[in-house]
Amino acid sequence: MRSTISLLLLAASVFATQAFAADTIKEMFSQGTIDGSLRYYLYDLKTKDAKDAGDSVFAAIVGYKTAPLKGVSLAGTFASANDVATSNTWDNYMMLQASGSNQHKSFTKLMEYYVQGEWFDTTIRYGAQQIYTPLMNMDYCRILPKTYSGLTLVNKSIKDLELHAYYIDGFSGWNDSSFYDIVKSVDSSAKDKPLLVGGARYNTQVGSVNLGAEGWVYHMDDVVDTGYLRTRFGKNIGDYHLYFMPSVMVQKSNGENLGGKFDTYEYGFETGVDAYGAKLQAFYAKTGPDAQFTPWGFGKIVMQQFLVSGWHGKQDAYGALVGYDLGQIGVPGLSTYVWYNRYDAPGSRSSEIDYNVQYEFRKTFNSALDGLKFEVGYAMVDNASTADQNELRVRMTYPFSIGGGGKN
């Protein structure tokens, strides 16, 4: 796959050189954009009667994208995740690699490399890239995102509507150093099979009402078929913003590569109201007879710091979140929330309460710090039939962009 991409990038450069003047090629690269982020994550999971797990990691993600030339642009992103004095008593937490006795091994990877064309309101990318769909996405849980290789098309010819089509044959997980056949993420012995995805997103504003909907179909031969539909209704009433966001997912195995058959679903909703810096949200999710299969990124209705809905079949998940933006009382950039959720399934009952505080610099001290964000989260998980768990997450992120028009 990587050799194919290299040939395509070379071909694109040769074509541009032959078709356009040298000074135009020069501008293509000189007007490009460098962007990325610096990150520090500390995760510490404590489980009674078990060894602690965690990672202390600094990561740098740096990408370069050329300015478009006749609609064609090139891009590449490097990422490095490095151990920062992780406790040698901790088990690996999937942010770093494990090798022999070293459970927290630093690594560097070529995370993205693609050629992009933009013509007739359509963006076409071929190569390794981040993808943002409900059940195939970057998956924000770890310090480096999941990435994919293949062909993607996004069309915006119709106002307020996006049409998506993806042919994905490669996958790189949180701590993988390279890409491999995407089917091998579920069965290492399976023959190469692509993940095919089609979807549509629609968003529009009608007066004070915001309407949105998206639908997706995911298919991989001999593995799984998944359908997903989510709608959103939002309305401003005076100083109050109310919204209701129901969704449904149906999923069925279609072969032998998962080691067993399953047929399941998830339906439910997220709803809430915002006013005067305060927010109140409620969640409900119902899972079908089997646990959900989501190896390429979560798209669950309930996604707390540690637990998510759909990990068990026949599960009901429900809870509430209360949050406040302290910018309303003179501390811009500071916000907090408390989130309680309960997960009930036959033979498994858990609850989680999250405490979270976030602070983002917003021209408070120096414009150079704009976007710098600190987040501290503490989750307390109460399990009825297994040991309880407590998890601390400390995250620092600093995004940056130099030149051009930012990441696209």
C-alpha positions, 0 to 999 in steps of 0.5 A: 500500500505504501509503495502504491501511495509513493508512486501516486504522489510521484505521478501527481508531482510529475504531472504538475511539473509538466502541465504548469510553470515552475513558479506555480509549483513553487507556490504550491509548496511555499504556501502550504500549511504546517499544523499539528499538536503537542500533547501530554496524557497521564492515565492511571487505572486502579483496580482492587486486587489487581496491578495498576495500569497506565501510561505517562506519554508526551506526543507530537503530531506534525503535518504538512499539506501543500496549497492546492494546484489545479485542485491537487494537493499532497499531505503527510503527517508524522507522529511520535509518542514517547514515555515520560517517566511512566511508573514501572509498576504499571501495566501498559494502557495502549498508548505506548507499545510493549516489547519484552519487559518494556511495557511502555516503549516509545515509537514514531509513525508516518500517520497520514500520507495522501494525495487529494483532489478537489473538483466539482464540489467533490473532495477525493483522497487516496492514501492514509488519513484520519476519517470521521464517521460514527463507527469508523473514526479517529477514536479520541481515547488514546494520545494518537488517533486511529487512521485508515488507508484507502480511497474516500470521496465527499461531495457537497454539490447540494446545499446543506448535504454531504455525501460520503463513499469510502473504500478502506483497505488499511488500518493503523491502531492507537499504538501501531507503527504501520498500516496493515490489512483492515480485516486483520484487526478482527482476524489475523488469518483472514484474507484481505477484504476492504471495509466499504462505507456509504453515508450522508449528512444533512444539516439546516437551520429553519428560523430558530430550529436546527435540524440534522440527520446522518445515515451510514452503511458499513460492509465487510465481506465475511465479517459484519454489516452495520447500519446507523441513523442519527437525527438531531432537533435543536431549538432556541427559546429565549436564552435556552437552547434545547435539543433532542438527538435519537439514534439507532444502530443495527448490526449483524455478522455475515461470515465466519471471521469473528468466530461466531454469529451475532445479531444486535442493535442499539437505540436510544437518545441524548437530550439536554438544555443549555442556559446561562452557562449551565447545561443539563443532559440525559442519556438512554441506550438499549442494546440488543441480544449481543454486544456491539462490534466496534473495532474501528472507533466508537459511535455509542450513545453513551461514552463516559470516561471509562465505560460505554454503552453496548459492551454487553448484550441486553443492556440498558444504559441511562444517566444524567450530566450536569455541567457549567461554563465558569466563563459566565462568572468571569473565568473564561475557558474554565468549565466543569461537569459531573456525569452519572450513568448506570449500565444494567445487563443480565449478569452485569451491572455497573455504574460510573460517575465522572468528575471533569474540569477543563481549562482552555487559554483564550487570549487570557495571558498571551495570544501564543497560548491560544488553544492550549487546553488542560483537562483532568478527569476522574472516573469512579466505576462501581461493578456489582460482580467484579472489582471496582475501578478508579481512573485518573486522566490528565490531558494537555493539548496544544494545537498549532498551525503555520501558514496556508489556510489550516487543516482540511 
